[in-house]
């Protein structure tokens, strides 16, 4: 994913690009949900081009990692988009075992 592709993508395309990048970098990914939260941030600095996303991801790659390390793994996978195309990213990262224990 290059910055130009991400910057000129539609909201749905941006979410798909984020999902593809994370799925490839953190495989196997059991579950992933990308939400574009840009509309909730309209009017504040940096919001004019959108780029506010929430990611909930479940991957075995997070096993034994602290929350900061998990976030770093996600940021590393999205490094080029984080520089220009993503203004803000909220991350919730679970192992499959942690996710299975969540109330439904």
N, CA, C and O of each residue as an XYZ file, in Angstrom:
416
protein
N       0.864     -1.166      0.000
C       0.000      0.000      0.000
C       0.903      1.218      0.000
O       1.717      1.391      0.907
N       0.768      2.045     -0.990
C       1.553      3.270     -1.001
C       0.693      4.405     -0.462
O      -0.534      4.306     -0.439
N       1.332      5.469     -0.035
C       0.592      6.611      0.485
C      -0.368      7.169     -0.542
O      -1.495      7.523     -0.195
N       0.049      7.259     -1.819
C      -0.815      7.818     -2.844
C      -2.069      6.982     -3.026
O      -3.163      7.533     -3.149
N      -1.933      5.671     -3.045
C      -3.096      4.800     -3.184
C      -4.034      5.012     -2.003
O      -5.243      5.144     -2.188
N      -3.499      5.044     -0.821
C      -4.321      5.202      0.374
C      -4.995      6.572      0.402
O      -6.182      6.669      0.714
N      -4.256      7.620      0.082
C      -4.793      8.984      0.143
C      -5.949      9.197     -0.828
O      -6.860      9.974     -0.543
N      -5.921      8.520     -1.964
C      -6.944      8.729     -2.990
C      -8.031      7.665     -2.960
O      -8.896      7.647     -3.836
N      -8.004      6.790     -1.980
C      -8.982      5.708     -1.881
C     -10.269      6.199     -1.224
O     -10.266      7.153     -0.448
N     -11.365      5.525     -1.554
C     -12.631      5.797     -0.879
C     -12.555      5.242      0.543
O     -11.609      4.537      0.893
N     -13.540      5.561      1.341
C     -13.580      5.056      2.713
C     -13.546      3.535      2.734
O     -12.786      2.941      3.500
N     -14.353      2.909      1.907
C     -14.393      1.441      1.860
C     -13.057      0.874      1.390
O     -12.595     -0.145      1.901
N     -12.443      1.534      0.421
C     -11.139      1.072     -0.069
C     -10.062      1.229      1.005
O      -9.194      0.367      1.146
N     -10.116      2.321      1.758
C      -9.143      2.519      2.839
C      -9.259      1.403      3.874
O      -8.254      0.834      4.300
N     -10.482      1.098      4.270
C     -10.698      0.023      5.247
C     -10.188     -1.305      4.698
O      -9.573     -2.081      5.429
N     -10.437     -1.570      3.425
C      -9.971     -2.818      2.808
C      -8.445     -2.867      2.751
O      -7.854     -3.926      2.962
N      -7.807     -1.743      2.470
C      -6.346     -1.694      2.439
C      -5.756     -1.935      3.831
O      -4.764     -2.650      3.972
N      -6.361     -1.343      4.844
C      -5.902     -1.565      6.218
C      -6.059     -3.036      6.578
O      -5.143     -3.649      7.127
N      -7.214     -3.595      6.271
C      -7.461     -5.006      6.579
C      -6.465     -5.916      5.871
O      -5.924     -6.836      6.483
N      -6.220     -5.669      4.599
C      -5.279     -6.501      3.839
C      -3.876     -6.420      4.423
O      -3.195     -7.437      4.552
N      -3.447     -5.223      4.772
C      -2.103     -5.045      5.319
C      -1.956     -5.761      6.658
O      -0.963     -6.452      6.885
N      -2.933     -5.602      7.540
C      -2.856     -6.238      8.854
C      -2.984     -7.755      8.761
O      -2.297     -8.486      9.475
N      -3.856     -8.220      7.889
C      -4.031     -9.664      7.715
C      -2.747    -10.307      7.219
O      -2.386    -11.395      7.668
N      -2.061     -9.654      6.307
C      -0.801    -10.195      5.782
C       0.309    -10.152      6.831
O       1.073    -11.108      6.968
N       0.396     -9.064      7.560
C       1.501     -8.881      8.508
C       1.352     -9.714      9.776
O       2.350    -10.111     10.376
N       0.118     -9.982     10.188
C      -0.112    -10.631     11.477
C      -0.761    -12.010     11.345
O      -1.351    -12.514     12.300
N      -0.656    -12.607     10.183
C      -1.285    -13.903      9.916
C      -0.788    -14.964     10.885
O       0.383    -14.968     11.266
N      -1.675    -15.859     11.280
C      -3.096    -15.909     10.909
C      -3.934    -14.958     11.777
O      -3.744    -14.862     12.990
N      -4.855    -14.269     11.123
C      -5.772    -13.355     11.810
C      -7.121    -14.059     11.909
O      -7.710    -14.443     10.899
N      -7.593    -14.219     13.119
C      -8.866    -14.913     13.344
C     -10.055    -14.004     13.063
O     -11.082    -14.456     12.556
N      -9.915    -12.725     13.393
C     -11.002    -11.774     13.206
C     -10.405    -10.379     13.092
O      -9.410    -10.055     13.739
N     -11.039     -9.559     12.251
C     -10.597     -8.168     12.134
C     -11.804     -7.312     11.776
O     -12.616     -7.686     10.929
N     -11.912     -6.166     12.428
C     -12.981     -5.218     12.116
C     -12.355     -3.831     12.025
O     -11.687     -3.372     12.951
N     -12.582     -3.181     10.903
C     -12.077     -1.827     10.667
C     -13.288     -0.901     10.607
O     -14.239     -1.166      9.872
N     -13.252      0.174     11.372
C     -14.333      1.147     11.362
C     -13.753      2.515     11.037
O     -12.760      2.936     11.631
N     -14.384      3.210     10.081
C     -13.973      4.577      9.763
C     -14.736      5.510     10.695
O     -15.956      5.639     10.594
N     -14.017      6.153     11.595
C     -14.610      7.060     12.575
C     -14.460      8.529     12.178
O     -14.682      9.416     13.003
N     -14.093      8.791     10.947
C     -13.778     10.156     10.513
C     -14.922     11.133     10.734
O     -14.686     12.275     11.127
N     -16.158     10.708     10.490
C     -17.300     11.613     10.632
C     -17.446     12.114     12.068
O     -17.944     13.218     12.292
N     -17.020     11.317     13.029
C     -17.119     11.707     14.434
C     -16.097     12.782     14.804
O     -16.191     13.393     15.869
N     -15.133     13.008     13.932
C     -14.059     13.953     14.237
C     -14.080     15.178     13.323
O     -13.127     15.956     13.300
N     -15.157     15.345     12.581
C     -15.269     16.480     11.671
C     -15.119     17.782     12.445
O     -15.688     17.949     13.524
N     -14.346     18.697     11.878
C     -14.205     20.013     12.472
C     -12.960     20.236     13.304
O     -12.662     21.376     13.661
N     -12.221     19.182     13.624
C     -10.995     19.436     14.383
C      -9.776     19.295     13.484
O      -9.850     18.708     12.405
N      -8.669     19.833     13.935
C      -7.437     19.849     13.141
C      -7.070     18.446     12.692
O      -7.095     17.501     13.481
N      -6.729     18.320     11.418
C      -6.312     17.037     10.876
C      -7.452     16.191     10.363
O      -7.218     15.127      9.791
N      -8.689     16.638     10.554
C      -9.837     15.818     10.180
C     -10.320     16.063      8.762
O     -11.156     15.306      8.268
N      -9.827     17.084      8.096
C     -10.364     17.446      6.789
C     -10.220     16.345      5.755
O     -11.064     16.225      4.867
N      -9.180     15.544      5.847
C      -8.978     14.462      4.886
C      -9.456     13.123      5.425
O      -9.188     12.088      4.816
N     -10.153     13.118      6.545
C     -10.592     11.850      7.127
C      -9.431     11.154      7.789
O      -8.522     11.793      8.319
N      -9.471      9.851      7.754
C      -8.348      9.095      8.265
C      -8.392      8.741      9.734
O      -7.354      8.437     10.321
N      -9.576      8.771     10.354
C      -9.739      8.317     11.739
C     -10.341      6.917     11.693
O     -11.461      6.736     11.215
N      -9.606      5.933     12.187
C     -10.059      4.548     12.121
C      -9.955      3.870     13.475
O      -9.122      4.227     14.309
N     -10.825      2.878     13.676
C     -10.738      1.964     14.816
C     -10.503      0.573     14.255
O     -11.110      0.182     13.259
N      -9.620     -0.168     14.900
C      -9.299     -1.529     14.485
C      -9.466     -2.449     15.687
O      -8.897     -2.208     16.751
N     -10.242     -3.492     15.507
C     -10.300     -4.579     16.479
C      -9.775     -5.803     15.756
O     -10.322     -6.203     14.728
N      -8.718     -6.400     16.287
C      -8.053     -7.500     15.608
C      -7.747     -8.617     16.595
O      -7.347     -8.377     17.734
N      -7.947     -9.841     16.127
C      -7.674    -11.035     16.923
C      -6.647    -11.856     16.158
O      -6.919    -12.333     15.056
N      -5.460    -12.018     16.748
C      -4.380    -12.735     16.064
C      -3.493    -13.453     17.068
O      -3.199    -12.935     18.145
N      -3.077    -14.648     16.695
C      -2.172    -15.432     17.541
C      -0.825    -14.735     17.710
O      -0.116    -14.985     18.685
N      -0.470    -13.870     16.774
C       0.813    -13.156     16.842
C       0.933    -12.292     18.095
O       2.041    -11.916     18.478
N      -0.184    -11.973     18.736
C      -0.163    -11.136     19.932
C       0.132    -11.917     21.215
O       0.307    -11.319     22.276
N       0.187    -13.233     21.125
C       0.413    -14.060     22.319
C       1.724    -13.673     22.999
O       2.764    -13.558     22.351
N       1.657    -13.475     24.304
C       2.843    -13.142     25.080
C       3.317    -11.709     24.940
O       4.357    -11.351     25.492
N       2.576    -10.877     24.213
C       2.967     -9.485     23.985
C       2.126     -8.553     24.857
O       0.923     -8.760     25.022
N       2.764     -7.539     25.406
C       2.052     -6.497     26.148
C       1.257     -5.631     25.170
O       1.499     -5.656     23.963
N       0.309     -4.868     25.708
C      -0.533     -4.030     24.852
C       0.300     -3.075     23.995
O       0.009     -2.901     22.811
N       1.313     -2.464     24.563
C       2.156     -1.536     23.799
C       2.839     -2.258     22.640
O       2.916     -1.713     21.538
N       3.328     -3.456     22.866
C       3.981     -4.227     21.803
C       2.983     -4.603     20.710
O       3.328     -4.592     19.529
N       1.767     -4.932     21.089
C       0.727     -5.264     20.103
C       0.424     -4.050     19.232
O       0.325     -4.157     18.010
N       0.280     -2.906     19.872
C       0.011     -1.679     19.114
C       1.172     -1.374     18.170
O       0.956     -0.972     17.027
N       2.380     -1.562     18.641
C       3.550     -1.326     17.794
C       3.523     -2.251     16.570
O       3.888     -1.828     15.473
N       3.101     -3.493     16.744
C       3.005     -4.432     15.621
C       2.006     -3.922     14.577
O       2.254     -4.009     13.374
N       0.886     -3.397     15.047
C      -0.124     -2.855     14.134
C       0.425     -1.613     13.435
O       0.310     -1.486     12.216
N       1.020     -0.699     14.196
C       1.592      0.513     13.600
C       2.684      0.177     12.585
O       2.766      0.811     11.534
N       3.512     -0.804     12.887
C       4.567     -1.204     11.949
C       3.977     -1.711     10.640
O       4.506     -1.422      9.567
N       2.890     -2.463     10.721
C       2.252     -2.998      9.517
C       1.634     -1.893      8.661
O       1.478     -2.052      7.451
N       1.287     -0.785      9.291
C       0.638      0.328      8.586
C       1.541      1.557      8.484
O       1.050      2.671      8.299
N       2.838      1.365      8.602
C       3.785      2.477      8.731
C       3.620      3.552      7.665
O       3.569      4.736      7.999
N       3.536      3.176      6.398
C       3.449      4.198      5.348
C       2.125      4.949      5.404
O       2.105      6.160      5.186
N       1.034      4.276      5.686
C      -0.263      4.946      5.782
C      -0.336      5.833      7.020
O      -1.015      6.859      7.004
N       0.346      5.454      8.078
C       0.351      6.262      9.299
C       1.046      7.603      9.069
O       0.745      8.583      9.750
N       1.953      7.651      8.134
C       2.683      8.893      7.880
C       1.833      9.936      7.178
O       2.047     11.132      7.375
N       0.869      9.512      6.361
C       0.075     10.489      5.615
C      -1.415     10.203      5.598
O      -2.214     11.132      5.709
N      -1.806      8.963      5.464
C      -3.217      8.667      5.205
C      -4.071      8.409      6.427
O      -5.289      8.577      6.374
N      -3.463      8.008      7.516
C      -4.221      7.749      8.732
C      -3.859      8.830      9.744
O      -2.704      8.955     10.152
N      -4.852      9.600     10.137
C      -4.625     10.674     11.109
C      -4.667     10.130     12.536
O      -3.889     10.551     13.392
N      -5.579      9.193     12.783
C      -5.720      8.614     14.122
C      -6.149      7.160     13.996
O      -6.911      6.799     13.099
N      -5.648      6.330     14.909
C      -5.959      4.902     14.876
C      -6.178      4.410     16.303
O      -5.275      4.471     17.138
N      -7.380      3.924     16.570
C      -7.690      3.303     17.862
C      -7.559      1.796     17.670
O      -8.173      1.226     16.768
N      -6.766      1.154     18.513
C      -6.459     -0.264     18.344
C      -6.940     -1.056     19.550
O      -6.668     -0.701     20.696
N      -7.657     -2.133     19.270
C      -7.988     -3.133     20.272
C      -7.464     -4.449     19.720
O      -7.923     -4.912     18.676
N      -6.505     -5.055     20.416
C      -5.822     -6.252     19.914
C      -5.912     -7.379     20.938
O      -5.543     -7.215     22.100
N      -6.410     -8.521     20.482
C      -6.581     -9.686     21.346
C      -5.872    -10.902     20.766
O      -5.655    -10.995     19.558
N      -5.514    -11.831     21.645
C      -5.165    -13.176     21.191
C      -6.490    -13.918     21.018
O      -7.506    -13.480     21.560
N      -6.506    -15.024     20.280
C      -7.746    -15.798     20.162
C      -8.281    -16.253     21.528
O      -9.492    -16.284     21.744
N      -7.386    -16.599     22.430
C      -7.804    -17.049     23.756
C      -8.468    -15.917     24.548
O      -9.484    -16.136     25.208
N      -7.906    -14.724     24.485
C      -8.500    -13.569     25.170
C      -9.866    -13.239     24.581
O     -10.816    -12.958     25.312
N      -9.953    -13.275     23.271
C     -11.198    -12.942     22.590
C     -12.300    -13.935     22.957
O     -13.458    -13.551     23.119
N     -11.938    -15.205     23.086
C     -12.917    -16.241     23.432
C     -13.503    -16.028     24.827
O     -14.620    -16.469     25.098
N     -12.775    -15.368     25.703
C     -13.238    -15.131     27.070
C     -14.123    -13.890     27.214
O     -14.709    -13.671     28.274
N     -14.224    -13.082     26.161
C     -15.037    -11.866     26.238
C     -16.515    -12.218     26.318
O     -16.961    -13.171     25.679
N     -17.282    -11.454     27.101
C     -18.729    -11.703     27.154
C     -19.365    -11.408     25.800
O     -18.971    -10.478     25.097
N     -20.322    -12.195     25.466
C     -21.023    -12.014     24.174
C     -22.421    -11.534     24.411
O     -23.171    -11.322     23.458
